[in-house]
Amino acid sequence: MQARGFIVGKTAIAPSACASIRTNALAQARAQAVEERRRRPIAVLARALGLTARLEAREAAAESSKPHEQRGITGPHGRLLIPVSPDTPFVASALRAAFQGLGGEAAARQAGLTPAAWLVELAVLVALPGAAEQPPHLDVLPRDALSMATLFLPLQDVTAANGATVLYPAPPSEVAARCDWDAMQRGAGGGRTFSADGTDTADDTEGAAEARMRAEFAEDAAASAGLSMPVSSPWTRFSKPALGLGTPLSMALKAGDALWMDYRCFHHGGANRSDELRAVLYATFSEDREEGEGAETMDAEAGHGDHTSFSMAPREQCHCLSEYLGARL
């Protein structure tokens, strides 16, 4: 991991466990979608007018053209994040099996993590058919002392066709020292920010114009390929050479394999050009966790504030890496 930013464990988890996690997550997403549809203004109005059956019939007709597994599954830009709990059937055992296949505590140490590291993200990420390729990115700005890593567990075989994760191998310490990332993202001394579409708010700058051109090119490429609109990102402001990225590596993996990635490894989700859902369970561990209700105060100098979880509230960040390593604190 220290040389390339990731390691892979082959057939660490039983494919049957992967299939169960996948089925449970999709069922959870469908149930949530039903509840959200019930709360929509049009659904409330339909109930008031006694037109619920007609509305449901129309929506069922729209879904009937989809394969059964994909019915009720939707998300922005063709991707859906489904938070799961460590108590969800097969999830904790899958994490334990994955770390055992990767080398246990030794794998954690390679990412700068101790058994006391916190579980700060746990979710199933689904790429729907037609999901566009993401731009190369990092989830936080890299620094030398950053101790975070993500475990990816494909819940079915992943290939370039269905949107396998793409990595840009490099030593994490080299990525952290590659440039002044904070200055690069915010504009050295300029205090600039990014608008919703990922471009610089100072839109008369050369960087903003380049970002718009790159984003438009990505949108045109996705449209011509019949893919969803690509997600906006501030990283689109920078070209791959500007980020120092080398040759990309598409991580084709079998269901049950495990990918352990340092948080300083540039990556992106590939385009799903298949007619099937691609689902991956991921778990992120950090030596620090968010402050908030139910969370203890963290040392700001130790790296608190690097990451805001999309799947776990601060009070839920109470599980340690040791639970999945079989190690005692």
matplotlib code that plots the C-alpha trace (Angstrom):
import matplotlib.pyplot as plt

x = [0.0, 2.8, 4.1, 0.9, -1.8, -3.8, -3.7, -6.1, -7.2, -8.6, -11.7, -11.8, -15.5, -18.0, -19.9, -23.2, -22.6, -22.0, -25.3, -27.1, -25.7, -26.6, -30.2, -30.7, -29.3, -31.5, -34.6, -33.7, -33.4, -36.8, -38.5, -37.0, -38.0, -41.6, -41.7, -40.2, -42.8, -45.6, -44.3, -44.2, -46.7, -48.3, -48.8, -50.4, -52.7, -53.6, -54.6, -56.7, -58.5, -58.9, -56.5, -53.9, -54.6, -54.4, -51.0, -49.6, -50.8, -49.0, -45.8, -46.0, -46.3, -43.2, -41.3, -42.5, -40.1, -37.1, -35.6, -37.1, -34.0, -33.8, -37.4, -37.7, -33.9, -32.9, -30.3, -28.8, -26.3, -27.1, -25.6, -27.2, -25.7, -27.4, -26.2, -26.0, -25.3, -22.6, -25.5, -27.0, -26.8, -23.5, -21.9, -19.7, -18.6, -17.8, -15.5, -13.8, -13.2, -12.0, -9.3, -8.3, -7.7, -5.8, -3.4, -5.2, -3.6, -0.6, -2.8, -4.2, -0.8, 0.2, -2.5, -1.3, -4.2, -4.3, -6.9, -8.4, -9.3, -13.0, -15.5, -16.7, -18.4, -20.4, -22.6, -23.5, -22.8, -24.8, -24.0, -27.1, -27.0, -26.0, -24.1, -21.4, -17.7, -16.8, -13.8, -10.6, -10.8, -9.9, -12.5, -10.4, -7.3, -4.2, -1.6, 1.3, -0.2, -3.6, -4.6, -7.7, -8.4, -11.4, -12.3, -14.2, -16.1, -17.7, -21.0, -20.9, -18.2, -17.0, -15.5, -14.7, -18.1, -20.2, -18.1, -15.2, -13.4, -10.4, -7.2, -4.2, -1.4, 1.2, 2.8, 0.4, 3.3, 4.3, 0.7, 0.6, 3.8, 3.0, 1.8, 0.1, -3.3, -5.2, -3.8, -4.6, -8.2, -9.0, -6.8, -3.5, -4.3, -7.5, -10.0, -12.1, -14.8, -16.6, -20.2, -22.7, -21.5, -17.9, -16.5, -14.7, -17.0, -14.6, -15.8, -13.6, -10.5, -8.6, -9.2, -12.9, -13.1, -11.0, -13.3, -16.4, -14.8, -13.8, -17.2, -19.0, -16.7, -17.6, -21.3, -21.1, -19.2, -21.7, -24.7, -23.2, -22.6, -26.2, -25.0, -26.4, -25.2, -21.8, -21.5, -20.2, -17.0, -14.4, -11.8, -12.9, -11.1, -7.8, -6.4, -4.9, -1.4, -2.0, -2.9, 0.2, -1.8, -0.2, -1.6, -5.1, -5.8, -9.3, -9.9, -11.7, -12.6, -14.6, -17.5, -15.8, -12.5, -11.4, -9.7, -8.0, -7.2, -5.3, -7.4, -4.7, -5.1, -6.8, -9.7, -13.0, -16.0, -16.2, -19.1, -21.7, -22.2, -23.9, -27.6, -27.0, -26.7, -23.1, -23.1, -20.1, -20.0, -17.5, -16.2, -13.9, -11.8, -10.1, -8.0, -10.3, -14.0, -16.5, -17.5, -21.1, -23.9, -22.6, -19.0, -16.1, -14.0, -11.1, -7.7, -7.9, -4.2, -4.5, -6.7, -10.2, -12.4, -10.8, -13.9, -17.7, -19.5, -22.3, -23.5, -22.9, -24.0, -21.3, -23.2, -23.1, -19.3, -18.7, -17.2, -13.5, -11.3, -10.4, -13.9, -13.0, -9.4, -10.0, -7.5, -7.8, -7.1]
y = [0.0, 2.4, 2.0, 2.2, 3.4, 0.2, -3.6, -6.4, -9.5, -12.2, -14.2, -12.9, -13.2, -15.9, -14.8, -15.9, -13.3, -10.6, -11.5, -11.3, -7.9, -6.7, -8.0, -6.5, -3.1, -2.9, -3.8, -1.1, 1.4, 0.4, 0.8, 4.3, 5.3, 4.2, 6.3, 9.3, 9.0, 9.0, 12.3, 14.1, 16.9, 15.2, 12.0, 14.1, 15.8, 12.4, 11.1, 14.1, 13.8, 10.0, 9.5, 7.4, 4.3, 6.2, 7.7, 4.4, 2.7, 5.4, 5.0, 1.2, 1.4, 3.6, 1.1, -2.0, -1.6, -1.9, -5.3, -6.5, -5.8, -2.2, -1.3, 1.4, 2.1, 5.5, 8.2, 11.5, 11.1, 7.4, 6.6, 5.8, 5.7, 3.3, 3.6, 0.4, -0.6, -2.9, -4.8, -5.5, -9.2, -10.4, -6.9, -7.3, -10.8, -9.6, -6.9, -9.3, -11.8, -9.1, -7.9, -11.4, -11.9, -8.6, -9.5, -8.2, -5.6, -5.4, -4.1, -1.5, -0.3, 0.2, 2.8, 4.5, 3.1, 1.5, -1.0, 2.1, 3.8, 4.7, 3.4, 6.7, 5.5, 2.4, 2.1, 0.3, 2.4, 1.5, 2.5, 2.3, 1.3, 4.5, 6.1, 8.3, 8.2, 10.3, 12.8, 11.7, 12.9, 12.6, 12.6, 14.9, 17.0, 14.9, 15.5, 13.6, 12.8, 11.7, 8.3, 7.2, 4.3, 2.7, -0.9, -1.8, -5.1, -5.7, -7.4, -8.9, -9.1, -5.7, -5.0, -2.0, -2.5, -2.1, 0.7, -0.7, 1.7, 3.3, 4.0, 6.2, 4.2, 6.3, 6.4, 8.2, 10.2, 11.4, 12.5, 14.5, 16.3, 16.7, 20.3, 22.7, 21.1, 23.7, 26.5, 24.7, 24.0, 27.4, 29.6, 30.7, 33.8, 34.4, 32.8, 31.6, 29.0, 26.7, 27.0, 24.2, 23.1, 22.7, 25.8, 28.7, 31.4, 34.0, 32.9, 35.3, 33.4, 31.1, 28.2, 28.7, 28.9, 25.7, 24.0, 24.9, 23.6, 20.4, 19.9, 20.6, 18.1, 15.5, 16.2, 15.9, 12.7, 11.2, 12.3, 10.8, 7.5, 7.5, 7.9, 10.0, 13.6, 13.3, 14.6, 18.1, 18.3, 21.0, 18.6, 19.2, 22.5, 20.6, 18.4, 15.1, 16.4, 19.3, 16.7, 14.7, 11.6, 8.7, 5.7, 4.7, 1.2, -0.2, -2.5, -5.5, -7.7, -10.7, -10.8, -11.6, -9.8, -6.9, -3.6, -1.6, 1.9, 4.7, 7.9, 9.8, 7.6, 9.4, 7.4, 7.6, 5.4, 4.2, 4.4, 1.7, 0.7, -2.6, -3.3, -4.4, -2.6, -2.5, -2.5, -2.1, -2.2, 0.3, 1.1, 4.0, 4.0, 7.0, 7.7, 10.7, 11.1, 14.0, 16.0, 16.2, 14.8, 11.5, 12.0, 12.9, 16.0, 15.3, 16.9, 19.3, 19.0, 15.3, 15.7, 16.2, 17.9, 16.2, 14.2, 14.7, 11.4, 10.8, 7.6, 7.8, 10.6, 11.5, 9.5, 6.4, 6.6, 4.3, 1.2, 0.6, -1.2, -3.7, -5.2, -6.4, -7.3, -9.5, -7.3, -6.2, -2.5]
z = [0.0, 0.8, -2.8, -4.8, -2.4, -2.3, -1.8, -2.9, -1.2, -3.4, -2.6, 1.0, 1.4, 0.4, -2.7, -1.0, 1.8, -0.9, -2.6, 0.7, 1.6, -1.9, -1.8, 1.7, 0.7, -2.5, -0.5, 2.0, -0.8, -2.3, 1.1, 1.5, -2.0, -1.3, 1.9, 0.0, -2.8, -0.1, 1.2, -2.2, -2.6, -5.6, -3.5, -0.7, -3.2, -4.8, -1.4, -0.7, -4.0, -3.8, -6.8, -5.1, -7.1, -10.4, -9.4, -8.2, -11.5, -13.6, -11.6, -11.7, -15.5, -15.7, -13.7, -15.5, -18.4, -16.0, -15.0, -11.7, -9.7, -10.8, -10.0, -7.4, -7.5, -8.6, -7.7, -8.8, -11.7, -11.9, -8.4, -5.1, -1.6, 0.7, 4.3, 6.2, 9.8, 11.2, 12.6, 9.1, 8.5, 7.1, 7.1, 10.2, 9.3, 5.8, 7.1, 9.4, 6.6, 4.3, 6.8, 7.5, 3.7, 3.5, 6.4, 9.4, 11.6, 9.3, 6.5, 8.8, 9.8, 6.2, 6.0, 9.2, 11.2, 14.6, 16.0, 17.7, 14.4, 14.0, 11.4, 9.9, 6.7, 5.9, 2.9, -0.3, -3.4, -6.4, -10.0, -12.2, -15.8, -17.7, -14.8, -16.2, -15.2, -12.3, -12.5, -10.8, -7.2, -3.6, -0.9, 1.3, 0.7, 1.2, 3.8, 5.2, 8.6, 7.2, 8.6, 6.7, 4.4, 2.7, 2.2, -1.0, -1.2, -4.6, -4.1, -7.7, -10.2, -11.3, -14.7, -16.8, -18.5, -15.3, -13.8, -11.9, -9.6, -11.4, -9.3, -10.0, -8.2, -6.4, -2.9, -0.6, 0.9, -2.6, -3.3, -0.1, -1.0, -4.7, -4.3, -1.9, -2.2, -0.1, -2.1, -5.4, -4.4, -2.9, -5.0, -3.4, -1.3, -3.2, -0.9, -3.9, -3.5, -5.9, -7.1, -7.3, -10.8, -9.5, -11.2, -9.6, -8.4, -9.7, -13.2, -15.1, -14.1, -16.5, -14.1, -14.2, -18.0, -18.2, -15.7, -17.7, -20.9, -19.3, -17.7, -21.0, -22.7, -20.1, -20.5, -24.3, -24.1, -21.7, -23.8, -27.0, -25.1, -23.8, -20.2, -17.3, -16.8, -15.0, -11.4, -10.9, -8.9, -8.1, -9.2, -12.8, -12.6, -12.9, -15.7, -15.0, -15.6, -13.2, -10.6, -11.3, -12.2, -14.0, -15.8, -14.5, -13.4, -13.7, -10.7, -12.2, -9.1, -8.4, -5.8, -2.5, -3.3, -1.1, -2.1, 0.7, -0.4, 1.3, 1.4, -0.5, -3.6, -6.5, -7.8, -9.6, -10.4, -14.0, -16.3, -16.1, -19.7, -18.8, -18.2, -14.6, -11.3, -9.9, -6.0, -3.8, 0.0, 1.4, 4.9, 5.7, 8.9, 10.4, 13.5, 14.1, 13.9, 13.7, 16.7, 17.4, 19.6, 21.0, 19.8, 22.0, 21.3, 19.0, 18.8, 15.9, 15.2, 14.9, 11.8, 13.0, 10.4, 7.4, 6.6, 6.8, 6.7, 4.2, 5.8, 9.6, 12.0, 14.6, 17.3, 15.1, 14.8, 17.8, 16.2, 16.1, 13.6, 16.3, 16.1, 12.6, 13.2, 16.2, 18.0, 21.6, 22.5]

ax = plt.figure().add_subplot(projection="3d")
ax.plot(x, y, z, "-o")
ax.set_aspect("equal")
plt.show()
